[in-house]
Amino acid sequence: MVKEELYITVPSVFRCPISLDVMKSPVSLCTGVTYDRSSIQKWLESGHDTCPATMQVLPSKDFIPNLTLHRLINLWIQSSTLRPGSNSPRLLPATPPAISEVQAKLLMEKVERESCDDSLSKVAEFVSCCEENRKFVARFDGFVEVIAGVLKRKCVEIKALETAVRILDLILSENGVTEGLNKLILKSNQESKFLSAIVLILQHGSLNSKIKSVRVLDSLALDSESKRRISDSQDLISILLQLLKTNNNGSLNDAVTSILTTISITRSIRSRLIENGIVEILSNSLTEKSLKLLATLSTCSEGRSAISSEPKCAAAIVEKLLKMSKRGTEDAVTVLWSTCCLNKEEKVKEAVVKGNGVTKILVIMQREGEGNVKMMCRDLVKALRAVCKDWCLGSYETKTTHIRPC
């Protein structure tokens, strides 16, 4: 039997300005601001001589128990009726928690000092609440550096790494974040530590964390130098290929295929993917993302040969024709054109004809305006003419603007 949870709105005055948790032992400084005893003690013991909320210099570091607030909190907790089977109410704010710059700085200091998941989770909760919060932290000086720093440290728990990736994924779309991350990680010769953390998440993290980590990585590949640095990680490429082979989740496979397409800018990385059976893997579950990678691989002779040698590939592509977006159709035609017209592979031509590919190519040619896709379609019709035994294409003029049945 599933236990039900009770969600209770927490009055903001009951939360500690430092930890943002309900105060267990509220105490007040001479400035009049109340904190949870454990939080303010840590603050003062770390060498600070100011009030965290007001930043006033403290003439005295003594604090006194706020007995009135303590009683109010206890009464409030007692009045929170527990449902049968629940151990305690789950305390959630009714609205996104607002934090000041001081509170944000305190959290950042704690994350930078300890890299603990507890502090990171508070940041993640705040960031995930709304767009306004994401803009706030993206503009906050040093925020991105601190979160990225978690992924560059040694001996950090996997849960903390996952939370750091989750935070970065949430703010990627904010202005300047991806560029800042790129400089912090890939342009500072510290990519090996960061990539090691990504590999660790891909090996041991949750499904959502794997998707987010690949997405973050893909966003950092802004230029050829960044792409080369990512592709130089042997462990990363190996685990990405392994995920494609063994994983059945469409979102993760699309994310992995996307990053592999992004970094496949050199012949060496394309050759490595081909050697590791990427064409067969993609042919088993063909998507538009897969076609984009196949189109990239078809730009080299090894790629065209591998595609031609994979029995299922051409048939799977033909089956997808007329069922994809404009971009997907362009990639599909590119792959067929590369194998049929550049490599002139007879078995690929036969697979295209057998799958009724000629008709589909003619339809695509009909609806396309002048451009590369239409030109490739014309070349394909010419190349397939000799193979197509059951079609009267001998006198077909490729500039014809209609499809004429035999």
C-alpha positions as CSV (number, residue, x, y, z in Angstrom):
1,M,0.0,0.0,0.0
2,V,1.4,3.4,-1.0
3,K,1.9,5.9,1.7
4,E,0.3,9.3,1.2
5,E,2.3,12.5,1.9
6,L,0.9,15.6,3.6
7,Y,2.1,18.8,2.0
8,I,2.2,21.8,4.3
9,T,2.9,25.5,3.6
10,V,5.8,26.7,5.8
11,P,5.5,30.3,7.1
12,S,8.7,32.1,5.9
13,V,9.4,33.4,9.4
14,F,9.8,29.8,10.6
15,R,12.7,29.2,8.1
16,C,16.3,29.9,9.0
17,P,17.7,32.6,6.6
18,I,20.9,30.5,6.2
19,S,19.7,26.9,5.8
20,L,16.1,27.8,4.6
21,D,14.9,24.9,6.8
22,V,12.4,25.1,9.7
23,M,14.3,26.3,12.7
24,K,14.7,23.7,15.5
25,S,16.3,26.1,18.0
26,P,15.8,29.7,17.0
27,V,18.3,32.3,18.4
28,S,18.6,36.0,17.8
29,L,21.7,38.1,17.3
30,C,22.1,41.6,18.6
31,T,20.9,42.9,15.2
32,G,17.5,41.4,15.9
33,V,17.6,38.7,13.1
34,T,16.8,35.2,14.1
35,Y,18.6,32.1,12.9
36,D,18.7,28.4,13.7
37,R,21.3,27.8,16.4
38,S,23.4,25.3,14.5
39,S,23.5,27.4,11.3
40,I,24.6,30.7,13.0
41,Q,27.1,28.8,15.1
42,K,28.8,27.4,12.0
43,W,28.7,30.9,10.4
44,L,30.4,32.5,13.4
45,E,32.9,29.7,14.0
46,S,34.1,29.9,10.4
47,G,35.5,33.4,11.2
48,H,32.7,35.7,10.1
49,D,32.0,38.7,12.3
50,T,28.9,40.0,10.5
51,C,25.2,39.3,10.6
52,P,24.5,37.1,7.5
53,A,21.2,38.8,6.6
54,T,22.2,42.5,7.1
55,M,26.0,42.2,6.8
56,Q,26.3,44.5,9.8
57,V,29.5,44.1,11.8
58,L,28.6,42.4,15.1
59,P,29.7,44.3,18.3
60,S,28.9,41.0,20.1
61,K,28.7,37.5,18.8
62,D,26.4,36.4,21.7
63,F,22.9,35.3,20.8
64,I,19.8,34.6,22.9
65,P,17.1,32.0,22.4
66,N,14.0,33.3,20.7
67,L,11.5,31.5,23.0
68,T,8.4,33.1,21.5
69,L,9.3,32.0,18.0
70,H,10.3,28.6,19.3
71,R,6.8,28.1,20.9
72,L,5.1,29.3,17.8
73,I,7.0,26.8,15.7
74,N,6.2,24.0,18.1
75,L,2.5,24.9,18.1
76,W,2.4,25.0,14.3
77,I,4.1,21.6,14.0
78,Q,1.7,20.1,16.5
79,S,-1.3,21.5,14.7
80,S,-0.1,19.9,11.5
81,T,-2.3,16.7,11.6
82,L,-0.5,13.6,10.3
83,R,-2.2,11.2,8.0
84,P,-2.3,7.6,9.0
85,G,0.9,5.8,7.9
86,S,2.9,9.0,7.6
87,N,5.8,9.6,9.9
88,S,5.9,13.3,9.5
89,P,4.5,16.0,7.3
90,R,6.4,16.9,4.2
91,L,7.2,20.6,4.4
92,L,7.0,22.5,1.1
93,P,6.6,26.2,0.4
94,A,3.4,27.2,-1.4
95,T,5.4,29.6,-3.6
96,P,9.0,29.4,-4.8
97,P,11.4,30.3,-2.0
98,A,12.9,33.7,-2.4
99,I,16.5,34.2,-1.2
100,S,18.6,37.3,-0.9
101,E,22.1,37.7,-2.4
102,V,23.5,37.1,1.1
103,Q,21.7,33.8,1.4
104,A,22.8,32.8,-2.1
105,K,26.3,33.6,-1.1
106,L,26.1,31.5,2.0
107,L,24.9,28.6,0.0
108,M,27.6,29.0,-2.6
109,E,30.3,29.2,0.2
110,K,28.9,26.0,1.7
111,V,28.9,24.2,-1.7
112,E,32.4,25.4,-2.5
113,R,33.7,24.3,0.9
114,E,31.9,20.9,1.2
115,S,30.4,19.9,-2.2
116,C,27.7,18.2,-0.1
117,D,24.5,17.1,-1.8
118,D,22.4,18.8,0.9
119,S,23.5,22.3,0.0
120,L,23.4,21.5,-3.7
121,S,19.8,20.1,-3.4
122,K,18.7,23.4,-1.9
123,V,20.2,25.3,-4.8
124,A,18.6,22.8,-7.3
125,E,15.2,23.3,-5.6
126,F,15.5,27.0,-5.8
127,V,16.6,27.0,-9.4
128,S,13.9,24.6,-10.6
129,C,11.1,26.7,-9.1
130,C,10.8,29.3,-11.9
131,E,12.5,31.2,-14.7
132,E,13.0,34.2,-12.4
133,N,15.1,32.1,-10.0
134,R,17.2,30.7,-12.9
135,K,17.9,34.2,-14.2
136,F,18.9,35.3,-10.7
137,V,21.5,32.6,-10.2
138,A,22.8,32.9,-13.7
139,R,23.5,36.6,-13.1
140,F,24.9,35.9,-9.6
141,D,28.7,36.5,-9.6
142,G,30.6,33.2,-9.2
143,F,27.5,30.9,-9.2
144,V,28.4,29.0,-12.4
145,E,32.1,28.7,-11.3
146,V,31.1,27.1,-8.0
147,I,28.7,24.6,-9.5
148,A,31.2,23.7,-12.3
149,G,33.9,23.4,-9.6
150,V,32.0,20.5,-8.0
151,L,32.4,18.5,-11.2
152,K,36.1,19.2,-11.3
153,R,36.9,18.0,-7.7
154,K,38.1,14.6,-6.7
155,C,36.2,12.2,-4.4
156,V,32.8,13.8,-4.7
157,E,29.8,11.6,-4.1
158,I,27.9,10.6,-7.2
159,K,24.7,12.1,-5.8
160,A,26.4,15.5,-5.5
161,L,27.7,15.2,-9.1
162,E,24.2,14.4,-10.4
163,T,22.7,17.4,-8.6
164,A,25.4,19.7,-10.0
165,V,24.6,18.5,-13.5
166,R,20.9,19.0,-12.9
167,I,21.5,22.6,-11.9
168,L,23.7,23.3,-14.9
169,D,21.1,21.7,-17.2
170,L,18.4,24.0,-15.8
171,I,20.3,27.2,-16.5
172,L,22.0,26.3,-19.8
173,S,19.5,28.5,-21.8
174,E,20.3,31.6,-19.7
175,N,22.4,34.3,-21.4
176,G,26.1,33.6,-21.2
177,V,26.0,30.4,-19.2
178,T,27.2,28.0,-21.9
179,E,29.9,30.4,-23.0
180,G,31.1,30.8,-19.4
181,L,31.1,27.0,-18.8
182,N,33.0,26.5,-22.0
183,K,35.8,28.9,-20.8
184,L,35.8,27.5,-17.3
185,I,36.1,23.8,-18.4
186,L,37.2,23.3,-21.9
187,K,39.3,26.4,-22.4
188,S,41.1,26.2,-19.1
189,N,42.8,22.8,-19.6
190,Q,40.7,21.3,-16.9
191,E,38.5,19.2,-19.1
192,S,39.9,15.9,-18.0
193,K,38.5,16.2,-14.4
194,F,35.1,17.4,-15.7
195,L,34.9,14.6,-18.3
196,S,35.9,12.1,-15.7
197,A,32.9,13.2,-13.6
198,I,30.6,13.0,-16.7
199,V,31.8,9.4,-17.3
200,L,31.2,8.5,-13.7
201,I,27.6,9.8,-14.0
202,L,27.1,7.9,-17.3
203,Q,28.3,4.7,-15.6
204,H,26.6,4.9,-12.2
205,G,24.0,7.7,-12.3
206,S,20.3,7.6,-12.8
207,L,18.7,7.7,-16.2
208,N,17.7,11.4,-15.9
209,S,21.2,12.3,-14.7
210,K,22.7,10.5,-17.7
211,I,20.5,12.4,-20.1
212,K,21.2,15.8,-18.5
213,S,25.0,15.2,-18.3
214,V,25.1,14.4,-22.1
215,R,23.0,17.4,-22.8
216,V,25.3,19.7,-20.7
217,L,28.3,18.2,-22.5
218,D,26.7,18.8,-25.9
219,S,26.0,22.4,-25.1
220,L,29.7,23.0,-24.3
221,A,30.9,21.9,-27.8
222,L,30.7,25.4,-29.2
223,D,33.7,25.4,-31.5
224,S,36.1,22.9,-33.2
225,E,38.6,23.1,-30.4
226,S,36.0,22.3,-27.8
227,K,34.7,19.4,-29.9
228,R,38.2,18.0,-30.3
229,R,38.9,18.2,-26.6
230,I,35.7,16.2,-25.9
231,S,36.4,13.6,-28.6
232,D,39.9,13.1,-27.2
233,S,38.5,11.4,-24.1
234,Q,38.8,7.7,-24.9
235,D,36.7,6.7,-21.8
236,L,33.9,9.0,-22.7
237,I,33.5,7.8,-26.3
238,S,33.6,4.2,-25.1
239,I,30.8,4.7,-22.5
240,L,28.7,6.7,-25.0
241,L,28.9,3.8,-27.5
242,Q,28.2,1.3,-24.8
243,L,25.0,3.2,-23.8
244,L,23.8,3.2,-27.4
245,K,24.3,-0.6,-27.6
246,T,22.6,-1.5,-24.4
247,N,20.1,1.3,-23.6
248,N,16.5,1.3,-24.8
249,N,15.5,4.7,-23.7
250,G,14.7,7.0,-26.6
251,S,15.6,10.3,-24.9
252,L,19.0,9.0,-23.8
253,N,19.8,7.5,-27.2
254,D,18.9,10.8,-28.9
255,A,21.1,12.8,-26.5
256,V,24.0,10.4,-27.0
257,T,23.5,10.4,-30.8
258,S,23.4,14.2,-30.8
259,I,26.7,14.6,-29.0
260,L,28.4,12.0,-31.2
261,T,27.2,13.9,-34.2
262,T,28.5,17.2,-32.7
263,I,32.0,16.0,-32.1
264,S,32.4,14.0,-35.3
265,I,34.3,16.7,-37.0
266,T,37.5,14.8,-37.7
267,R,38.1,11.7,-39.8
268,S,39.8,10.0,-36.9
269,I,36.7,10.2,-34.6
270,R,34.4,9.2,-37.4
271,S,36.7,6.2,-38.2
272,R,36.7,5.2,-34.5
273,L,32.9,5.3,-34.4
274,I,32.7,3.2,-37.5
275,E,35.2,0.7,-36.2
276,N,33.1,0.2,-33.1
277,G,30.0,-0.7,-35.1
278,I,28.1,2.6,-34.9
279,V,26.3,2.0,-38.2
280,E,24.8,-1.3,-37.1
281,I,23.7,0.2,-33.8
282,L,22.0,3.1,-35.5
283,S,20.3,0.9,-38.1
284,N,18.6,-1.2,-35.4
285,S,16.6,1.8,-34.2
286,L,16.6,4.6,-36.8
287,T,15.5,8.1,-35.7
288,E,16.1,11.5,-37.1
289,K,19.0,12.0,-34.8
290,S,20.5,8.7,-36.1
291,L,20.1,9.9,-39.7
292,K,21.9,13.1,-38.9
293,L,24.9,11.0,-37.6
294,L,24.7,8.6,-40.6
295,A,24.8,11.6,-42.9
296,T,27.9,12.9,-41.1
297,L,29.6,9.5,-41.4
298,S,28.7,9.2,-45.1
299,T,31.0,12.2,-45.8
300,C,34.0,9.8,-45.6
301,S,34.7,6.7,-47.6
302,E,34.8,4.4,-44.6
303,G,31.4,5.6,-43.5
304,R,29.9,5.0,-47.0
305,S,31.4,1.5,-47.1
306,A,30.1,0.7,-43.6
307,I,26.6,1.9,-44.5
308,S,26.6,-0.1,-47.7
309,S,27.8,-3.2,-45.8
310,E,25.0,-3.1,-43.3
311,P,22.1,-5.0,-44.7
312,K,19.4,-3.3,-42.7
313,C,20.5,0.3,-43.1
314,A,19.3,1.2,-46.6
315,A,16.0,-0.6,-46.1
316,A,15.4,1.2,-42.8
317,I,16.2,4.6,-44.4
318,V,13.8,4.0,-47.3
319,E,11.1,2.9,-44.9
320,K,11.4,6.2,-43.1
321,L,11.2,8.4,-46.2
322,L,8.1,10.6,-46.3
323,K,7.6,10.1,-42.6
324,M,10.1,12.7,-41.3
325,S,10.7,16.4,-41.0
326,K,12.3,18.4,-43.8
327,R,15.7,18.1,-42.1
328,G,15.4,14.4,-41.5
329,T,14.4,13.9,-45.1
330,E,17.5,15.8,-46.3
331,D,19.7,13.6,-44.1
332,A,18.1,10.4,-45.4
333,V,18.5,11.5,-49.1
334,T,22.1,12.5,-48.3
335,V,22.9,9.0,-47.0
336,L,21.2,7.3,-50.0
337,W,22.9,9.6,-52.5
338,S,26.3,9.0,-50.9
339,T,26.1,5.2,-51.1
340,C,24.2,4.9,-54.5
341,C,25.9,7.8,-56.4
342,L,29.3,8.2,-54.9
343,N,30.1,4.7,-53.9
344,K,27.8,3.2,-56.6
345,E,26.9,0.2,-54.4
346,E,24.6,-2.1,-56.3
347,K,23.3,-3.9,-53.2
348,V,22.2,-0.6,-51.8
349,K,20.5,0.4,-55.0
350,E,18.7,-3.0,-55.0
351,A,17.5,-2.4,-51.4
352,V,16.2,1.1,-52.3
353,V,14.3,-0.2,-55.3
354,K,12.9,-3.2,-53.4
355,G,11.6,-0.9,-50.6
356,N,9.7,1.2,-53.2
357,G,12.3,3.9,-52.8
358,V,12.1,5.2,-56.3
359,T,8.5,6.3,-55.8
360,K,9.3,8.0,-52.5
361,I,12.3,9.7,-54.0
362,L,10.2,11.0,-56.9
363,V,7.6,12.4,-54.4
364,I,10.4,14.2,-52.5
365,M,11.7,15.6,-55.8
366,Q,8.3,16.8,-56.7
367,R,7.7,18.7,-53.5
368,E,11.3,20.1,-53.1
369,G,12.2,23.5,-54.5
370,E,15.5,23.9,-56.4
371,G,18.3,23.0,-54.1
372,N,20.7,20.2,-53.0
373,V,18.0,17.8,-52.0
374,K,16.3,18.0,-55.4
375,M,19.7,17.6,-57.2
376,M,20.5,14.5,-55.1
377,C,17.0,13.1,-55.9
378,R,17.7,13.5,-59.6
379,D,21.0,11.8,-59.3
380,L,19.4,8.9,-57.4
381,V,16.7,8.4,-60.0
382,K,19.4,8.2,-62.7
383,A,21.5,5.8,-60.6
384,L,18.5,3.6,-59.9
385,R,17.1,3.5,-63.4
386,A,19.2,0.4,-64.4
387,V,18.2,-1.5,-61.3
388,C,14.5,-0.7,-61.5
389,K,13.2,-3.6,-63.7
390,D,9.5,-2.9,-63.1
391,W,9.6,0.8,-63.8
392,C,9.5,2.5,-67.2
393,L,12.3,4.9,-66.3
394,G,14.3,4.5,-69.5
395,S,12.9,7.7,-71.1
396,Y,12.2,9.5,-67.8
397,E,13.3,13.1,-67.8
398,T,14.4,14.1,-64.4
399,K,13.2,17.7,-65.0
400,T,9.6,16.5,-65.3
401,T,7.2,18.2,-62.8
402,H,4.8,15.3,-62.4
403,I,5.0,11.5,-61.7
404,R,3.8,9.4,-64.6
405,P,2.9,5.8,-63.8
406,C,3.9,3.0,-66.2
